[in-house]
Amino acid sequence: MISSELQTKIKKIKIHTKRIMQSALAGDYISAFKGSGLEFDQIREYQMGDDIRAIDWNSSAKMNKLMVKQFIEERERTIILAIDVSASTAYSSQHELRKETVAQLAGTLAFVAAHNKDNVGALFFSDIIEQWIPPSKGNVHLGKIIETIFTLKPAHKGTNLTEALRFLVKLKSRNAVVFMISDWITEDTDYYKFLSVARCKYDFVGIRLLDGAESKLPDLGLVEICDSESAASYTIDTRGARSAHHPINKFLTLRALEQKKTFEKYHLDLLDLAVGKPFVNPLVTFFHQRIRRQI
């Protein structure tokens, strides 16, 4: 039995989904991703009216005539939501916890995918694989994913991106789009090795969900903080933190830039969203940008 609280959250997600589907994308959000629901069929001779972007120049040179790649529409498409559920998702300097924003975002993407009759799967991870729901269709399956998004209680507190990426790489999912939602803050420094492999297997999109204080600290003097994942305690000096030149702010800026450079190195998209802030418009803008880049 779904609680009234969960029903309220699902209703909010459906509102987000409706806004996305009524946007200029007209429901074809997934056309923003490579493959566009098509699979290669054959090489054939160019005919009047064919899209010149379909010309295969290598084949044309060999055959000494214009040849085009022909595609057929795929019946199945898979969307995988890889969701960070580590202890850091319980942090926020906003009115809404990071895990609440994560849940709304993941739930919205699940509903959008289901609306387009895609197979939807969900991977929940901390420093272990907390739960894996294999891709499938139907209202019952979607309901299971949504309920898990809001009710899962992780067994571990840490973050291990490598473990999540290793799991994804081993899956036998075809023509899948992966949305990996995390703050991407981790002591695990080897994840980029698996990121490069995931990039070859999937259309992979990183969604970086950061709190405002993780980009620039407020000026609060000496502050006692506790790492929610390791339970280690620290005293930090935030005096003068309004300045971008404050050592901690410089560190935060550098960390964000290094993450972005890693994604750029492997030609992957990294979408930045803010905890407790509306995400529908940035998401729609991101889809549009992906479509424009393919034109």
C-alpha positions, 0 to 999 in steps of 0.5 A, spaced: 500 500 500 503 506 497 503 511 503 499 518 502 506 521 503 509 517 497 502 519 493 504 526 494 511 525 491 509 521 485 504 527 484 509 532 484 513 528 479 508 527 474 507 534 474 514 535 472 514 529 467 508 533 464 512 539 463 517 536 460 513 532 455 509 538 453 515 542 451 518 543 444 521 536 445 514 533 444 515 527 447 521 525 443 526 527 448 530 520 447 532 523 440 537 527 444 541 521 444 545 517 439 542 511 436 535 515 436 532 508 437 535 506 430 539 500 428 543 499 422 540 495 416 544 496 410 548 500 405 545 502 399 545 506 393 543 514 394 536 515 392 533 522 390 530 525 397 535 521 401 538 525 407 545 527 405 547 526 412 546 518 411 552 518 406 557 513 407 563 516 404 568 510 405 563 506 401 562 511 396 569 511 395 570 504 394 563 503 390 565 509 386 558 512 387 554 515 392 552 510 398 548 511 404 547 508 411 540 505 412 537 504 418 531 501 421 527 503 427 528 499 433 523 496 437 526 496 444 530 502 447 533 501 454 534 507 460 538 505 466 538 510 472 544 509 476 543 513 483 548 515 488 544 513 495 550 514 499 550 518 506 552 524 503 545 525 499 542 526 506 546 533 506 543 540 504 544 547 506 537 548 502 530 547 504 530 540 501 535 534 502 540 532 496 536 525 496 530 529 495 532 532 489 535 526 487 529 522 488 524 527 484 529 527 478 530 520 478 523 519 478 521 524 473 526 521 468 523 514 469 516 517 468 519 520 461 522 514 459 516 509 461 511 514 457 516 513 451 515 506 452 522 504 453 525 499 458 527 502 464 532 499 469 535 502 476 541 501 479 542 504 486 549 504 489 553 507 495 560 504 496 557 497 494 551 495 489 545 496 494 540 494 489 539 493 481 532 493 478 533 490 471 530 494 465 523 492 463 516 495 462 509 496 465 506 500 470 507 495 475 515 495 474 515 503 474 511 503 480 517 498 483 522 503 481 519 509 484 517 506 490 524 504 491 527 511 489 523 514 495 524 508 500 530 505 499 535 505 506 542 503 504 546 499 508 553 502 507 554 510 507 560 511 502 561 512 495 564 508 490 563 510 483 568 505 480 564 499 483 557 502 480 561 503 473 564 496 473 557 493 474 554 497 469 560 495 464 558 488 465 551 488 464 549 486 457 544 492 455 544 494 448 543 501 445 542 503 453 542 510 455 545 511 462 543 517 467 548 517 473 546 521 478 551 523 483 555 529 487 561 525 483 565 527 490 569 521 492 576 519 494 575 513 489 580 516 484 580 510 479 573 511 477 575 514 470 578 508 468 571 505 468 568 511 465 572 510 459 569 503 458 562 505 459 563 511 454 564 506 449 558 501 451 553 506 453 550 513 451 552 515 458 550 522 461 553 524 468 548 528 472 552 532 477 547 534 483 551 539 488 549 543 494 551 551 493 555 550 499 559 545 495 561 550 490 562 556 495 562 556 503 558 561 507 562 566 511 561 562 518 567 563 522 570 557 525 566 551 523 566 544 526 564 539 520 563 531 520 563 527 514 557 523 513 560 518 510 567 517 514 564 520 520 571 524 521 570 530 524 574 537 522 574 544 524 575 549 518 576 556 518 570 559 513 572 567 515 573 570 508 569 565 505 565 570 501 572 571 496 573 566 491 580 566 493 579 563 499 583 556 500 577 552 501 573 555 495 579 555 490 579 547 492 572 546 491 573 550 484 579 546 482 575 539 484 569 541 480 573 543 474 577 537 474 571 533 474 569 537 468 575 535 464 575 528 466 568 528 462 571 532 456 577 528 456 572 522 454 567 526 450 561 525 455 556 530 457 556 532 464 549 536 466 550 540 473 544 541 477 543 544 484 540 541 490 533 544 492 532 548 485 528 547 479 531 542 474 525 541 469 528 547 465 535 545 465 533 538 463 529 540 457 535 545 455 540 540 455 536 535 451 535 541 446 542 542 446 544 534 444 539 535 439 542 541 436 549 538 436 546 532 432 543 536 426 
